[in-house]
Amino acid sequence: MYNLILKNIARFIQLTPEETARFTAVLKPRTLRKRQYLVQAGDIFRYECFVNKGSLRTYHIDNSGQEHIVMFAFEDWWTGDMYSFLSGQPALYHVEAMEDCELLTIEKSQLEQLYTDIPKFDRFYRILLQNAYIAMQRRLSENMSLSAEERYLNFINRYPQFEQRLSLKQIASYLGITPESLSRIRRQIAGKP
């Protein structure tokens, strides 16, 4: 149950057996069925979540009812509404399971205690936040400066294994284009009229 999360952490920090036991003791398993919410916009999100199995999408719905996917989370990724988790304010996003999911969660208060008890976790979560910030900044820059085709090519090059797990509509929403535009782009890339 803990193998994947411990491998994830080991990429950045090394834990002693005692630290590993302390960490895994505060993790709580959670399952979600497909289309079940981890959090809905307006709720308070009090957990950091690691995806052991399955996939989720983080999105918001604009005033005209249009859905905008902000991010996906697959196995070996962390997910949630970071704004709500860090600020204690209502979530800005919906986080919904796209497949049946197995998650490991940690409450904010227990994470804060880990920072005190095992200071290297402070470094680990700082690295996670930095990487998330870098990814969001890169995505924002790409959305402002690249064409829809370039954004799609970047997506499939960066995440080739995910295209088969996502619908055309989900990919289009993530890229900020219509499904019809994405179909046209895919036909052009494939060399079909």
C-alpha positions in Angstrom: 0.0 0.0 0.0 2.9 2.4 0.8 5.4 1.3 -1.8 4.6 4.0 -4.4 4.4 6.9 -2.0 7.7 5.9 -0.4 9.3 5.7 -3.8 7.9 9.2 -4.6 9.4 10.6 -1.4 12.7 8.8 -1.8 13.3 10.8 -5.0 13.9 13.9 -2.8 14.6 12.8 0.8 15.8 9.6 2.5 13.8 8.4 5.5 15.1 6.1 8.3 12.9 3.1 9.1 11.6 5.0 12.2 10.7 8.0 10.1 9.0 5.8 7.5 6.9 4.2 10.3 6.0 7.6 11.7 5.0 8.9 8.3 2.9 5.9 7.2 1.2 5.9 10.6 -0.5 9.2 9.8 -1.6 8.2 6.2 -5.2 7.4 5.7 -6.4 5.3 2.7 -9.3 6.6 0.8 -11.1 5.2 -2.2 -13.2 7.1 -4.7 -15.5 5.7 -7.3 -15.5 7.1 -10.9 -17.2 10.5 -10.9 -17.0 10.9 -7.1 -15.6 14.1 -5.8 -12.5 14.4 -3.7 -13.5 18.0 -3.0 -16.0 20.4 -4.6 -15.6 24.1 -5.1 -16.8 26.0 -2.0 -15.8 23.2 0.5 -12.8 23.3 2.8 -10.1 20.9 1.7 -8.0 19.7 4.7 -5.9 16.9 3.2 -2.9 16.4 1.0 -3.6 13.5 -1.3 -1.4 11.0 -3.1 -2.8 8.9 -6.0 -1.9 5.3 -5.6 -4.2 4.1 -8.3 -6.6 5.8 -10.7 -6.9 9.3 -12.1 -8.5 12.6 -11.1 -9.2 15.9 -12.8 -9.1 19.4 -11.2 -11.4 21.9 -12.8 -13.6 24.9 -12.4 -16.8 26.0 -14.1 -17.0 29.5 -15.4 -20.1 31.8 -15.3 -21.4 30.5 -18.6 -21.3 26.9 -17.4 -18.1 26.0 -19.4 -15.8 23.5 -17.7 -12.0 24.3 -17.6 -9.7 21.5 -16.6 -6.7 22.9 -14.7 -4.8 19.7 -14.1 -4.9 15.9 -14.1 -3.5 13.6 -11.5 -2.5 10.0 -12.2 -0.7 7.3 -10.2 2.4 8.7 -8.3 1.0 12.3 -8.3 -0.2 14.5 -5.5 -3.5 16.3 -5.9 -6.1 18.5 -4.2 -7.1 22.1 -4.0 -3.8 23.7 -2.8 -5.4 27.1 -2.2 -8.0 25.7 0.2 -5.5 23.3 1.9 -2.9 26.1 2.6 -5.3 28.9 3.4 -8.2 27.2 5.1 -10.6 29.0 2.7 -13.2 27.4 0.5 -11.9 25.4 -2.5 -11.7 27.1 -5.8 -11.8 23.9 -7.8 -13.7 20.6 -8.1 -11.5 17.5 -7.9 -13.2 14.5 -9.4 -12.2 10.9 -10.0 -12.1 10.0 -13.7 -11.5 6.3 -12.7 -11.9 4.4 -9.5 -9.2 5.7 -7.3 -7.1 4.6 -4.3 -5.6 7.5 -2.5 -3.4 8.1 0.6 -4.3 11.2 2.5 -2.7 13.2 5.3 -4.4 15.9 7.3 -2.9 19.3 7.4 -2.4 19.2 11.2 -0.5 15.9 10.9 1.6 17.3 8.1 2.5 20.3 10.2 3.5 18.0 13.0 5.7 16.0 10.6 7.5 19.2 9.7 8.4 19.5 13.4 9.1 15.9 14.1 11.0 15.1 10.8 12.3 18.4 9.4 13.3 16.8 6.1 9.5 16.6 5.3 9.5 20.4 5.3 12.1 20.2 2.5 10.1 17.5 0.6 6.9 19.6 0.6 8.8 22.7 -0.4 10.2 20.8 -3.4 6.7 19.6 -4.3 5.3 23.1 -4.1 8.2 24.5 -6.2 7.7 21.8 -8.8 3.9 22.5 -8.9 4.6 26.2 -9.3 7.1 25.7 -12.1 4.6 23.4 -13.9 1.8 25.9 -13.5 4.0 28.8 -14.7 5.1 26.8 -17.7 1.5 25.9 -18.6 0.4 29.5 -18.2 3.2 30.7 -20.5 2.4 28.0 -23.1 -1.3 28.9 -23.0 -0.5 32.5 -23.7 2.1 32.1 -26.3 1.6 28.8 -28.2 -0.9 27.8 -30.8 -3.5 25.1 -30.0 -1.6 22.7 -32.1 1.7 23.4 -30.3 -0.1 23.0 -26.9 -1.5 19.7 -28.0 1.9 18.5 -29.3 3.5 19.5 -26.0 0.9 17.7 -24.1 1.3 14.4 -26.0 5.1 14.7 -25.8 5.1 15.4 -22.1 2.4 12.8 -21.2 2.2 10.2 -24.0 0.8 7.6 -21.7 -2.2 9.7 -20.7 -3.8 10.3 -24.1 -5.3 6.8 -24.1 -6.8 7.3 -20.6 -8.4 10.7 -21.4 -11.4 11.6 -23.5 -11.1 14.0 -26.4 -13.3 16.4 -24.5 -11.1 16.2 -21.4 -7.9 16.9 -23.4 -9.6 19.8 -25.2 -10.8 21.3 -21.9 -7.2 21.1 -20.5 -5.8 22.7 -23.6 -8.5 25.5 -23.7 -10.0 24.6 -27.0 -13.1 22.9 -28.3 -13.3 19.2 -28.9 -14.0 20.0 -32.6 -10.8 22.0 -32.8 -8.8 19.2 -31.2 -10.3 16.7 -33.7 -9.2 19.0 -36.6 -5.7 19.3 -35.1 -5.4 15.6 -34.7 -6.5 15.0 -38.3 -4.0 17.6 -39.6 -1.1 16.0 -37.6 -2.1 12.5 -38.9 -2.1 14.0 -42.5 -5.8 13.3 -43.1 -8.1 15.9 -44.8 
